[in-house]
């Protein structure tokens, strides 16, 4: 049904307390980072946000984060899903704390929502009150900036971004043009927290309108 949350499945959650130096070299880790944490899920955008949350709760760095091509419905294996993220830290305790924070966000934080009765169109419109190191770096903004993380299918996303930009004083800091690896689109909008929330609301309304009336012009 419209407005229903779409839950995220945490598929893999593992840790290497002392990763091999060659692996560390190829992941371009910080010199002090020796421990790695891995997670895979069936939803990439929620997981990118979860990794950012991890950087706020522990001394960890996002060493690697990528979406799988074509999305979770076309996952190649049972644990591959739609996303893989790698956290690095100076010791196992910090990496464990980072993984715990990411997992907590995935289980109880932001999620996609249905834009229509049969859940065939979904969207992510999540207001982040204060960004961590990862998303701040992605957007080229200061740590602690408010952000609207907006994602939807291609046409719906472009309509939604237009509505979001018109609804609030926000900047389009990152544009994810269609198609992304998962065949969606969207962007990272930054500004005051109230403006980011207004942008999220406008984006969600526009996506739901497009899902209900896909050929109205």
TAGI-V588939 format. One record per backbone hydrogen bond with DSSP energy under -0.5 kcal/mol. CO is the residue of the C=O (numbers start at 0). NH is the residue of the N-H. E is the energy in kcal/mol with one decimal. If there is no record, write none. Layout:
CO/NH/E, CO/NH/E
//
This chain:
0/3/-2.2, 3/113/-2.4, 4/6/-0.7, 5/111/-0.8, 7/9/-0.6, 8/10/-0.8, 8/41/-1.3, 11/39/-1.8, 13/37/-3.2, 14/16/-0.5, 15/35/-2.5, 19/23/-2.4, 20/24/-2.3, 21/25/-2.0, 22/26/-1.4, 23/28/-1.6, 24/27/-1.3, 29/32/-1.8, 31/33/-0.6, 33/18/-2.8, 34/88/-2.1, 35/15/-3.2, 36/86/-2.7, 37/13/-1.9, 38/84/-2.5, 39/10/-2.1, 39/11/-1.8, 40/81/-3.0, 40/82/-1.3, 42/46/-1.0, 43/47/-2.5, 44/48/-1.8, 45/49/-1.9, 46/50/-2.3, 47/51/-1.9, 48/52/-2.0, 49/53/-1.9, 50/54/-1.5, 51/55/-0.7, 52/55/-1.0, 52/56/-0.8, 53/56/-0.8, 53/57/-1.4, 57/59/-2.0, 58/89/-0.6, 60/62/-1.2, 60/87/-2.6, 63/85/-3.2, 65/83/-2.2, 67/70/-1.2, 70/73/-1.6, 71/74/-1.6, 76/79/-0.6, 76/80/-0.9, 79/82/-0.7, 81/67/-2.7, 82/40/-1.2, 83/65/-2.3, 84/38/-2.1, 85/62/-1.8, 85/63/-1.5, 86/36/-2.6, 87/60/-2.6, 88/33/-1.5, 88/34/-2.4, 90/94/-1.8, 91/95/-2.8, 92/96/-2.1, 93/97/-2.2, 94/98/-2.7, 95/99/-2.6, 96/100/-2.1, 97/101/-2.4, 98/102/-2.9, 99/103/-2.4, 100/104/-1.9, 101/105/-2.4, 102/106/-2.2, 103/107/-2.4, 104/108/-3.1, 111/5/-3.0, 112/122/-2.1, 113/2/-2.9, 115/118/-1.2, 120/114/-3.2, 121/152/-0.6, 122/112/-2.7, 123/150/-2.6, 124/126/-0.5, 125/127/-0.6, 125/148/-2.9, 126/128/-0.6, 127/146/-2.6, 130/143/-1.5, 131/135/-1.4, 132/136/-2.0, 133/137/-2.1, 134/138/-2.2, 135/139/-1.2, 135/140/-2.3, 141/144/-1.5, 144/130/-1.9, 145/190/-1.3, 146/127/-3.5, 146/148/-0.6, 147/149/-0.7, 147/188/-2.7, 148/125/-2.3, 149/186/-2.6, 150/123/-3.0, 151/184/-2.3, 152/156/-3.2, 153/157/-1.9, 154/158/-2.2, 155/159/-2.6, 156/160/-2.9, 157/161/-1.9, 158/162/-2.0, 159/163/-2.6, 160/164/-2.7, 161/165/-1.7, 162/166/-1.4, 163/167/-1.1, 167/169/-1.6, 168/191/-0.5, 170/172/-1.4, 170/189/-2.2, 173/175/-0.5, 173/187/-2.2, 174/176/-1.0, 175/185/-2.0, 179/182/-2.1, 180/69/-3.6, 182/153/-0.7, 183/179/-1.8, 184/151/-2.3, 185/175/-3.0, 186/149/-2.6, 186/188/-0.6, 187/172/-1.6, 187/173/-1.5, 188/147/-3.2, 189/170/-2.8, 190/145/-0.6, 191/195/-2.5, 192/196/-2.3, 193/197/-2.0, 194/198/-2.3, 195/199/-2.2, 196/200/-2.4, 197/201/-2.4, 198/202/-2.5, 199/203/-2.5, 200/204/-2.2, 201/205/-2.3, 202/206/-2.4, 203/207/-2.4, 204/208/-2.2, 205/209/-2.3, 206/210/-2.3, 207/211/-1.8, 208/212/-2.5, 212/215/-1.3, 214/216/-0.6
//
